[in-house]
Amino acid sequence: MRSGKVKFVNVSDKTRDCRVYVAQQGYELVEKQFSEDVLKPKARWLTPDFVTKMVSGILNGLKGRFKVIPAARNLRAKAAFERIPFIDQETQSSLREMSVSDDRGKQRRWSVIKRYFDDITGSTLEPHPSYVRIDEGDLPLPLELRGEGDQELLALLYHLTDDDSILAIEEPELHLHPQLARKVFQLIKETSARRQIFITTHSTIFVDSAELENTWIMRKEDKETKVYHVERIEDLKMLYSTLA
């Protein structure tokens, strides 16, 4: 490292490659196996009591912010030809309230959701106090009469615009055709520059080959679940084989 103190700064908005950033700043990057023996002489302040307090502080900061978005599966209508939305009632109520609210914060959030939804689908999300309304040309339809892809997108937009949460999204590809899935993945990537997002997927569309360091493979081997970090382009072969 350069001599003198090094200030810790968040540079994720400038680069995702630490080696490039280190070279640009004139630092020397020393890569070695991390161990407690390496850390102790350089960080005598890092006592067990300090670590306990630090972990406790992190957990308190995360409390209530980690949100899991489960995949919608096995939905059954009560009667033949009945269409049911798979967006939960609480989210639908929030969307309806948001669409007609006088609150500036809710108006801004609704505007963002509407802009993304309209741009991606070509349909129009319209405010309505009684139901979530989507217009296809001059044909207004309630949410449950729209395709599952539109419903999946709207649900994801609702959660992605909740800026105070850390998201874990389960299999976002389930109800999306490939073209829509690619647009959704790009939206998730853009949002991840501002907040932490985890995705579990069985789709190669949601694998970012440009930033492999963000990808892990989970496989069941000999009755054990093993996790592999994807670091090289050569690892894509195993990744695509697993997903296929």
Secondary structure, DSSP 4 states (H G I P E B T S, - for coil): --SS-------TTT-S-HHHHHHHHT---------HHHHHHH-TT--HHHHHHHHHHHHHHHTTTEEEEPPP-----SSTT-----S-HHHHHHHHHHHT---HHHHHHHHHHHHHHHHHHSSEEE--SSS-EEEETTEEEEGGGS-HHHHHHHHHHHHHT-TT-EEEEE-TTTT--HHHHHHHHHHHHHHHTTS-EEEE-S-GGG--TT-GGG-EEEEEETTEEEEEE--STTHHHHHHHHH-
